[in-house]
Amino acid sequence: LEYPGGHVVPFASKLDMDLPENDAIRAAYQVLNPDGSVRDGSTVPADLSVEDVVELYEHMVRLAALDLVFNDAQRQGRISFYMQQAGEEAIHMGSAKALNNDDVVFAQYREAGVLMWRGFSLQQMADQCFSNEADLGKGRQMPIHYGSRELNYVTISSPLATQLPQASGAAYALKMKGGGKADNIAICYFGDGAASEGDFHAALNFAATLHCPAVFFIRNNGFAISTPIAEQVCGDGLIARAAGYGMASVRCDGNDLFAVYEATKAAKALALEHNRPVMVEAMTYRLGHHSTSDDSTRYRSADELETWRREYHPIPRVRGWLESQGAWDDDKEAALQAKERKAVLAALAEGERKAKPHRSELFTDVYKEKPKHLVEQEKMMLAHVEKYAETYDSQGH
């Protein structure tokens, strides 16, 4: 019988209760074993040369160096806040490599490597974290809330999951701009915690029913701050939700650079060819604290953390493969580590040295023309600062 909406439902004479625990667990696509060897039956992506992988590896090491230095800088009181990407570097570089800079990125706050791969420099990241005069956001955002119009990387918002419905809308706009066929996708990154928000469901339903070329990329790293995934989701993780929205989906090993690359590339191709959203669930593990405001030792053991760091870290996995190709050795590793740490320290020092944005920037960029109430507020602030100049000795900043 055809029900409204063209939904044809067959009938059965036997009552059949579907129990999700009887369904098979979706396997995660994997190319590299944890030691860097190629999994039996898998092949390395043919369109990635050894030189490509070296470049990806160098960016992974750069991201790790950035994390270590800037996390320490926050502990020293030099910046106010930081969030590490440790353990998730393969997700950043693998997915970014599968995209081009015309694909619009809606990130959460743990995808700095995607922006780094697109060309955002260490200095630009340092400037943002210090909220200095060179910060593209003019000092109005928390640290690590990056954004770049030039690189199609929408500025990060702190509230969880707000980027999801925005990504659906952007994907729909890309389709409409192309006369019903998009040339590029909108890709939305988020964690398992964001998938527990209402915006997640609204975004996926809009994208599915409006046939939007969007990729929803879930970093399932095991924790929403301190809440483990088992307390958020029943059933087979988050990928099981895709079927409820009629969405295509793929699960991959998020600690495997090659698997992430191929999963993202396939998701983008399907989204563009068929004008439909795709869900990618990358299975990974967050090695760092949620942020510098978190102490993860209160909700997970040191043994668990060390096991994931020692056996499943994505960076040594790529290094193992490169060594098997004769493309890497201890000398190259030592040189790269020293080079990237030096570059990060230089960016840190330069970002710290620069002045803060001028106080007039508090009132710019929200409206094309400043409305009356903002003009009045600006006059009040400037008069106040002038009256108490000895208290506000900030050289205009």
C-alpha positions as CSV (number, residue, x, y, z in Angstrom):
1,L,0.0,0.0,0.0
2,E,1.3,3.5,-0.9
3,Y,0.9,5.9,2.0
4,P,1.1,9.7,1.7
5,G,4.5,10.8,0.6
6,G,5.0,7.8,-1.7
7,H,6.0,5.5,1.1
8,V,5.2,2.0,0.0
9,V,4.9,-0.4,2.9
10,P,4.4,-4.2,2.5
11,F,2.3,-6.2,4.9
12,A,3.2,-9.4,6.8
13,S,1.1,-12.0,8.5
14,K,3.7,-12.6,11.2
15,L,4.5,-10.1,14.0
16,D,8.2,-9.3,13.8
17,M,9.8,-7.2,16.6
18,D,13.1,-5.7,15.5
19,L,15.7,-5.7,18.2
20,P,18.7,-3.6,17.5
21,E,21.0,-5.8,19.5
22,N,20.4,-8.5,16.9
23,D,21.8,-6.3,14.1
24,A,25.4,-6.6,13.1
25,I,27.8,-3.9,14.3
26,R,29.0,-1.7,11.4
27,A,32.6,-2.3,10.7
28,A,35.1,0.6,10.6
29,Y,37.0,0.8,7.3
30,Q,40.7,0.5,7.9
31,V,43.8,0.5,5.7
32,L,46.7,0.6,8.1
33,N,47.2,-1.6,11.1
34,P,48.3,0.2,14.3
35,D,52.0,-0.6,13.5
36,G,51.7,1.1,10.1
37,S,51.6,-2.1,8.0
38,V,48.8,-2.4,5.4
39,R,45.8,-4.5,6.6
40,D,45.2,-7.7,4.7
41,G,42.8,-7.1,1.9
42,S,43.3,-3.3,2.0
43,T,45.3,-1.1,-0.3
44,V,46.9,2.3,0.1
45,P,45.0,5.0,-1.8
46,A,46.4,5.0,-5.4
47,D,46.1,8.8,-5.7
48,L,48.4,9.5,-2.8
49,S,52.1,9.5,-3.5
50,V,54.8,8.9,-0.9
51,E,55.5,12.6,-1.2
52,D,51.9,13.4,-0.5
53,V,52.0,11.3,2.7
54,V,55.2,12.9,3.8
55,E,53.5,16.3,3.5
56,L,50.5,15.0,5.5
57,Y,52.8,13.6,8.1
58,E,54.7,16.8,8.5
59,H,51.4,18.7,9.1
60,M,50.4,16.1,11.7
61,V,53.7,16.7,13.5
62,R,53.2,20.5,13.2
63,L,49.7,20.2,14.7
64,A,51.1,18.1,17.6
65,A,53.9,20.6,18.2
66,L,51.3,23.5,18.2
67,D,49.3,21.7,20.8
68,L,52.1,21.0,23.2
69,V,53.5,24.5,23.1
70,F,50.2,26.4,23.3
71,N,48.8,24.1,26.0
72,D,51.9,24.9,28.1
73,A,51.5,28.6,27.3
74,Q,48.0,28.5,28.8
75,R,49.3,26.7,31.9
76,Q,51.8,29.6,32.2
77,G,49.1,32.2,32.0
78,R,50.1,33.6,28.6
79,I,46.8,32.7,26.9
80,S,43.5,32.2,28.6
81,F,42.3,28.9,27.1
82,Y,43.3,26.1,24.8
83,M,42.0,22.8,23.4
84,Q,44.3,20.1,22.1
85,Q,43.8,17.8,19.1
86,A,46.0,15.0,20.4
87,G,45.1,11.6,19.0
88,E,42.9,13.0,16.3
89,E,45.5,14.3,13.9
90,A,44.7,11.7,11.2
91,I,41.1,12.9,11.1
92,H,42.2,16.5,10.4
93,M,44.7,15.8,7.7
94,G,43.0,12.8,6.1
95,S,39.7,14.6,5.6
96,A,41.2,17.9,4.6
97,K,43.3,16.2,1.9
98,A,40.1,14.8,0.4
99,L,38.5,18.3,0.1
100,N,39.4,21.4,-1.8
101,N,39.3,25.0,-0.6
102,D,36.0,25.7,-2.3
103,D,34.3,23.2,0.0
104,V,32.8,25.1,2.9
105,V,34.0,23.9,6.4
106,F,31.8,24.3,9.5
107,A,34.0,23.1,12.3
108,Q,33.6,22.7,16.0
109,Y,36.7,23.5,18.1
110,R,38.9,20.4,17.5
111,E,39.6,20.7,13.8
112,A,42.5,23.2,13.7
113,G,44.4,20.8,11.4
114,V,41.8,21.1,8.7
115,L,42.4,24.9,8.6
116,M,46.2,24.3,8.9
117,W,46.2,22.1,5.8
118,R,44.3,24.8,3.9
119,G,47.1,27.2,4.5
120,F,46.3,29.0,7.8
121,S,49.7,29.7,9.2
122,L,51.1,29.1,12.7
123,Q,51.4,32.8,13.1
124,Q,47.7,33.3,12.3
125,M,46.8,30.7,14.9
126,A,49.0,32.4,17.4
127,D,47.6,35.8,16.7
128,Q,44.1,34.4,17.2
129,C,45.0,32.7,20.5
130,F,46.5,36.0,21.8
131,S,43.6,38.1,20.5
132,N,46.1,40.6,19.1
133,E,45.8,43.3,16.5
134,A,46.6,40.8,13.7
135,D,43.8,38.5,14.7
136,L,41.3,38.2,11.9
137,G,38.5,38.2,14.5
138,K,39.9,41.4,16.1
139,G,40.2,39.9,19.5
140,R,36.5,39.2,19.9
141,Q,36.7,35.4,20.2
142,M,38.0,32.9,22.7
143,P,41.3,31.3,21.8
144,I,41.2,28.4,19.2
145,H,38.0,29.8,17.8
146,Y,39.6,30.2,14.3
147,G,37.9,31.4,11.1
148,S,39.0,32.4,7.6
149,R,36.8,33.7,4.9
150,E,39.6,33.3,2.4
151,L,39.9,29.6,3.2
152,N,36.1,28.9,3.5
153,Y,36.4,28.0,7.1
154,V,33.4,29.4,9.0
155,T,34.4,31.0,12.3
156,I,33.9,28.6,15.2
157,S,31.2,29.3,17.8
158,S,31.4,28.1,21.4
159,P,27.7,26.9,21.7
160,L,27.6,23.3,20.9
161,A,26.1,22.1,17.5
162,T,25.2,25.5,16.1
163,Q,27.2,24.8,13.0
164,L,25.1,21.8,12.0
165,P,21.9,23.5,10.8
166,Q,24.2,26.2,9.3
167,A,26.0,23.6,7.3
168,S,22.6,22.2,6.0
169,G,21.7,25.7,4.9
170,A,25.0,26.3,3.2
171,A,24.8,23.0,1.3
172,Y,21.3,23.9,0.1
173,A,22.6,27.3,-1.0
174,L,25.4,25.6,-2.9
175,K,22.9,23.4,-4.7
176,M,20.6,26.3,-5.6
177,K,23.6,28.4,-6.7
178,G,24.5,25.7,-9.2
179,G,21.0,25.5,-10.6
180,G,20.2,22.3,-8.6
181,K,23.6,20.8,-8.9
182,A,26.4,21.8,-6.6
183,D,30.1,21.9,-7.5
184,N,31.2,21.7,-3.9
185,I,30.0,20.5,-0.6
186,A,29.5,21.9,2.9
187,I,31.3,19.7,5.5
188,C,30.3,19.9,9.1
189,Y,32.6,18.5,11.8
190,F,31.4,17.8,15.3
191,G,31.9,15.4,18.2
192,D,29.7,12.8,19.9
193,G,28.5,15.4,22.4
194,A,27.1,17.7,19.7
195,A,25.2,14.7,18.3
196,S,23.2,14.7,21.6
197,E,21.9,18.2,20.9
198,G,18.6,19.0,19.2
199,D,20.3,20.9,16.4
200,F,21.9,17.6,15.3
201,H,18.5,16.1,14.4
202,A,17.1,19.2,12.8
203,A,20.2,19.6,10.7
204,L,20.2,16.1,9.4
205,N,16.5,16.1,8.7
206,F,16.7,19.3,6.7
207,A,19.7,18.1,4.8
208,A,18.0,14.8,3.9
209,T,14.6,16.1,3.0
210,L,16.0,19.0,1.0
211,H,18.6,16.8,-0.7
212,C,21.6,18.8,0.3
213,P,25.2,18.0,-0.7
214,A,26.5,17.9,2.8
215,V,28.9,15.7,4.7
216,F,28.4,15.4,8.4
217,F,31.7,14.3,9.9
218,I,31.4,12.9,13.4
219,R,34.6,12.6,15.6
220,N,33.5,9.9,17.9
221,N,36.4,10.3,20.4
222,G,34.6,8.5,23.3
223,F,33.8,11.5,25.5
224,A,31.5,14.6,25.5
225,I,33.8,16.4,28.0
226,S,33.5,13.9,30.8
227,T,30.4,12.0,29.6
228,P,31.4,8.7,28.0
229,I,29.7,7.7,24.7
230,A,28.0,4.7,26.4
231,E,26.0,7.1,28.5
232,Q,24.9,9.1,25.5
233,V,24.0,6.5,22.9
234,C,22.3,3.1,22.9
235,G,22.9,0.8,20.0
236,D,25.7,0.9,17.5
237,G,27.3,4.3,18.1
238,L,26.1,7.3,16.1
239,I,26.2,5.9,12.6
240,A,23.0,4.0,13.3
241,R,21.1,7.3,13.3
242,A,21.9,7.9,9.6
243,A,19.4,5.3,8.4
244,G,16.6,7.0,10.3
245,Y,17.1,10.1,8.1
246,G,17.5,8.1,4.9
247,M,21.2,9.1,4.8
248,A,24.1,7.3,3.3
249,S,26.9,6.6,5.9
250,V,30.3,5.2,6.3
251,R,32.3,4.4,9.4
252,C,36.1,4.5,9.4
253,D,39.1,4.1,11.7
254,G,39.7,7.7,12.7
255,N,43.3,7.0,13.7
256,D,44.1,5.8,10.2
257,L,45.1,8.6,7.8
258,F,44.4,6.6,4.7
259,A,41.0,5.3,5.9
260,V,39.8,8.8,6.8
261,Y,41.0,10.2,3.4
262,E,39.2,7.5,1.4
263,A,36.0,7.7,3.5
264,T,35.8,11.5,3.1
265,K,36.6,11.4,-0.6
266,A,33.9,8.8,-1.1
267,A,31.4,10.8,1.0
268,K,32.0,13.9,-1.0
269,A,31.7,12.2,-4.3
270,L,28.4,10.6,-3.3
271,A,27.0,13.9,-1.9
272,L,27.8,15.7,-5.2
273,E,26.7,13.0,-7.6
274,H,23.3,12.4,-5.9
275,N,22.6,15.6,-4.1
276,R,22.2,13.9,-0.8
277,P,23.9,14.2,2.7
278,V,26.4,11.6,3.9
279,M,27.4,10.8,7.5
280,V,31.0,9.8,8.3
281,E,31.7,8.4,11.7
282,A,35.4,8.4,12.5
283,M,36.2,6.2,15.5
284,T,39.0,7.7,17.5
285,Y,40.1,8.6,21.1
286,R,40.7,12.0,22.7
287,L,44.2,11.8,24.2
288,G,44.2,15.2,25.7
289,H,41.9,16.8,28.3
290,H,38.7,18.2,26.8
291,S,40.2,21.6,27.3
292,T,42.5,23.4,29.7
293,S,39.5,23.8,32.0
294,D,39.1,20.0,32.3
295,D,40.9,17.3,34.2
296,S,40.2,14.0,32.5
297,T,42.1,12.0,35.1
298,R,38.9,12.3,37.2
299,Y,36.9,10.1,34.7
300,R,39.3,7.8,32.9
301,S,42.3,5.8,34.1
302,A,46.0,6.5,33.3
303,D,46.3,2.9,32.0
304,E,43.5,3.5,29.5
305,L,45.1,6.7,28.3
306,E,48.5,5.2,28.0
307,T,47.2,2.2,26.1
308,W,45.7,4.4,23.4
309,R,48.7,6.6,23.3
310,R,51.2,3.7,23.0
311,E,49.2,1.4,20.6
312,Y,46.8,3.4,18.6
313,H,48.3,6.9,18.1
314,P,47.8,8.0,14.5
315,I,51.2,9.8,14.1
316,P,53.5,6.7,14.7
317,R,51.1,4.7,12.5
318,V,51.9,7.0,9.5
319,R,55.5,7.1,10.4
320,G,55.6,3.3,10.4
321,W,54.2,3.2,6.9
322,L,56.7,5.8,5.7
323,E,59.6,3.9,7.1
324,S,58.4,0.8,5.3
325,Q,58.6,2.7,2.1
326,G,62.2,3.9,2.9
327,A,60.9,7.5,3.1
328,W,61.6,8.2,6.7
329,D,64.2,7.6,9.4
330,D,65.3,8.8,12.8
331,D,67.3,11.6,11.5
332,K,64.4,13.0,9.5
333,E,62.2,12.6,12.5
334,A,64.6,14.5,14.8
335,A,65.0,17.3,12.3
336,L,61.2,17.6,11.7
337,Q,60.4,17.7,15.4
338,A,63.1,20.4,16.1
339,K,61.9,22.5,13.1
340,E,58.3,22.5,14.0
341,R,58.8,23.2,17.6
342,K,61.1,26.1,16.7
343,A,58.5,27.5,14.3
344,V,55.7,27.2,16.9
345,L,57.8,28.9,19.6
346,A,58.6,31.7,17.1
347,A,54.9,32.2,16.3
348,L,54.1,32.2,20.1
349,A,56.7,34.9,20.8
350,E,55.5,37.1,17.9
351,G,51.9,36.7,18.8
352,E,52.5,37.6,22.4
353,R,54.6,40.7,21.4
354,K,51.9,42.3,19.2
355,A,49.5,44.9,20.6
356,K,45.8,44.3,21.2
357,P,43.2,45.6,18.7
358,H,42.2,49.2,19.0
359,R,39.2,49.8,21.3
360,S,37.2,51.2,18.4
361,E,37.0,47.7,17.0
362,L,34.5,46.9,19.7
363,F,31.8,48.6,17.7
364,T,32.6,47.5,14.1
365,D,31.7,44.7,11.8
366,V,28.3,43.7,13.3
367,Y,26.3,46.2,11.1
368,K,27.2,47.7,7.7
369,E,26.3,51.1,9.1
370,K,26.4,51.6,12.9
371,P,22.9,52.0,14.3
372,K,22.1,54.9,16.7
373,H,22.3,52.8,19.9
374,L,25.9,51.7,19.0
375,V,27.0,55.2,18.1
376,E,25.7,56.4,21.5
377,Q,27.4,53.5,23.3
378,E,30.7,54.2,21.6
379,K,30.6,57.9,22.6
380,M,29.8,57.0,26.2
381,M,32.8,54.5,26.3
382,L,35.2,57.0,24.8
383,A,34.1,59.8,27.1
384,H,34.5,57.4,30.1
385,V,38.0,56.4,29.0
386,E,39.0,60.0,28.5
387,K,37.7,61.0,31.9
388,Y,39.6,58.3,33.7
389,A,42.6,58.2,31.4
390,E,45.1,57.3,34.2
391,T,43.1,54.1,34.8
392,Y,42.8,53.2,31.2
393,D,46.4,53.7,30.1
394,S,46.2,51.2,27.2
395,Q,47.4,53.3,24.3
396,G,44.0,53.0,22.7
397,H,43.7,49.2,23.0
